[in-house]
Amino acid sequence: MATDRIDTRAVQGVLYGIYKALHGVVGENSAAVMRRAAPDILDMLGKLGVDFSCVDDVNKLSAKLGETMVQAGMCENMAFTLNGSDLTADITQCSFYPLTMKLKEEGIPPFGCPFAALTIAIAEKNLGKRARLKFLEPVGKPGDTRLIVELTDK
Amino acid sequence: MPSVKQKLSELLKVDGVNTAVVVGRDGFVIDGLTNGAAMDVEAIGAVISTGVGTAEVMGRELKVGAMSQGMMEYKDGIILMSFLGREAILACVAEANANLGNVRYQIKKFSPEIQATI
């Protein structure tokens, strides 16, 4: 199998079709599908050897998720800051930026952002918080993105 | 100002209504109450949000304008859904033999009050 040399263009092509179809069927509420999918993505990553079970506080979440995303080639850097109940993640040079921009051109919001989905899923599963995406927009240089997740007690 | 839960609790007093849930478009359950029935909050959030989303798209494709309220009848109950502004949805479950006219009227009446508490 060629699992270690997958081209992100192939992944983006597949995701483009899925996200566009999903948005065509569910409309503005597509984010609910991603929210539902995120815990399963987390489980599958665990089965593939990417284990987040050691994450039990925000600092570990920052370190582990940031490191994992960079190692997986999803971005060049992912840095977290916690300000009150807002967890901000600054993503540098997201590998899916062309896909995000193409979808945006077609009026489709970035509801399928894996960075946001995993941050929310880990916060809810491992930190025992309720987590909700508040902000997700490109900021700074092309390829850079900021997301803010609001964490509240269950 | 009353909380979402207080308003939902009032809605549950409507004859035949046994569940009331407020969900964000992203599937996040803002609050929900039932008359004793167990509720899988995450699953409910996703199905309500995507169900309404699909119904909204259906209306757009069939050119019948914006959706104001949705209703689905099942063997053992009725599900009614209404928008609370642009970002949230109110879903209620009523008994199959509930007075549908009254339930619809009450949802319409309560919706702005609940929206004001979000």
Interface residues (C-beta under 8 A of the other chain):
Chain A: G24 V25 V26 G27 E28 N29 S30 A31 A32 V33 R35 R36 F111 R130 R132 L133
Chain B: G24 R25 D26 G27 F28 E42 A43 G45 A46 S49 T50 V52 G53 T54 E56 V57 R60
